[in-house]
Amino acid sequence: MDNLLADAMTLTLFGMGFVFLFLTLMVVLTSMMSALVQKIQPNLASAGAAPIQSANVLDEDTKSIIEKAIKIHTGA
């Protein structure tokens, strides 16, 4: 019984260690790719952020459609 418990603990530790190393490697590689893209095209990140902020304005048709959908969904 002790051998089975020792094998289970060994397998658990190896599995958790492998997942930890994989996730750490993934974070490091993602950070390096992000830095590389920012170095190659520095204006790419700032150009994508501006239109999203100005897109928060809804026209009246869209607003009324959303309000009707909410009323239908809530049963009011």
C-alpha positions as CSV (number, residue, x, y, z in Angstrom):
1,M,0.0,0.0,0.0
2,D,2.9,2.4,0.7
3,N,4.4,1.7,-2.7
4,L,1.0,2.6,-4.4
5,L,0.8,5.8,-2.4
6,A,4.4,6.7,-3.2
7,D,3.7,6.1,-6.9
8,A,0.6,8.3,-6.8
9,M,2.5,11.1,-5.1
10,T,5.4,10.8,-7.7
11,L,2.9,10.9,-10.6
12,T,1.1,13.9,-9.1
13,L,4.3,15.9,-8.5
14,F,5.6,15.1,-12.0
15,G,2.2,16.1,-13.5
16,M,2.0,19.4,-11.6
17,G,5.6,20.2,-12.4
18,F,5.1,19.6,-16.1
19,V,2.0,21.8,-16.1
20,F,3.8,24.5,-14.2
21,L,6.8,24.5,-16.6
22,F,4.5,24.4,-19.6
23,L,2.5,27.4,-18.4
24,T,5.6,29.3,-17.4
25,L,7.1,28.7,-20.9
26,M,3.9,29.8,-22.5
27,V,3.8,33.1,-20.6
28,V,7.5,33.8,-21.3
29,L,7.1,33.0,-25.1
30,T,3.9,35.1,-25.3
31,S,5.6,38.0,-23.6
32,M,8.6,37.7,-26.0
33,M,6.3,37.6,-29.0
34,S,4.4,40.7,-27.8
35,A,7.7,42.6,-27.3
36,L,8.8,41.6,-30.8
37,V,5.6,42.8,-32.4
38,Q,5.8,46.1,-30.5
39,K,9.3,46.5,-31.6
40,I,8.5,45.8,-35.3
41,Q,5.3,47.8,-35.4
42,P,5.1,50.2,-32.4
43,N,2.0,52.1,-33.7
44,L,-0.1,48.9,-34.2
45,A,-1.2,48.7,-30.5
46,S,-2.1,52.3,-30.2
47,A,-4.0,52.4,-33.5
48,G,-6.3,49.6,-32.5
49,A,-7.3,51.2,-29.2
50,A,-8.7,54.5,-30.5
51,P,-11.6,53.3,-32.6
52,I,-12.9,51.0,-29.9
53,Q,-13.2,53.9,-27.4
54,S,-15.2,56.0,-29.9
55,A,-17.5,53.1,-30.9
56,N,-19.4,53.3,-27.5
57,V,-22.0,55.7,-29.0
58,L,-25.2,54.0,-30.1
59,D,-27.6,55.4,-32.6
60,E,-31.3,55.6,-31.7
61,D,-32.4,52.5,-33.8
62,T,-29.8,50.3,-32.1
63,K,-30.8,51.6,-28.7
64,S,-34.5,50.9,-29.2
65,I,-33.8,47.4,-30.5
66,I,-31.7,46.6,-27.5
67,E,-34.4,48.0,-25.1
68,K,-37.1,45.9,-26.8
69,A,-34.9,42.8,-26.6
70,I,-34.3,43.3,-22.9
71,K,-38.1,43.8,-22.3
72,I,-38.8,40.6,-24.3
73,H,-36.2,38.7,-22.4
74,T,-37.3,39.8,-18.9
75,G,-40.9,39.4,-19.8
76,A,-41.8,42.9,-18.9
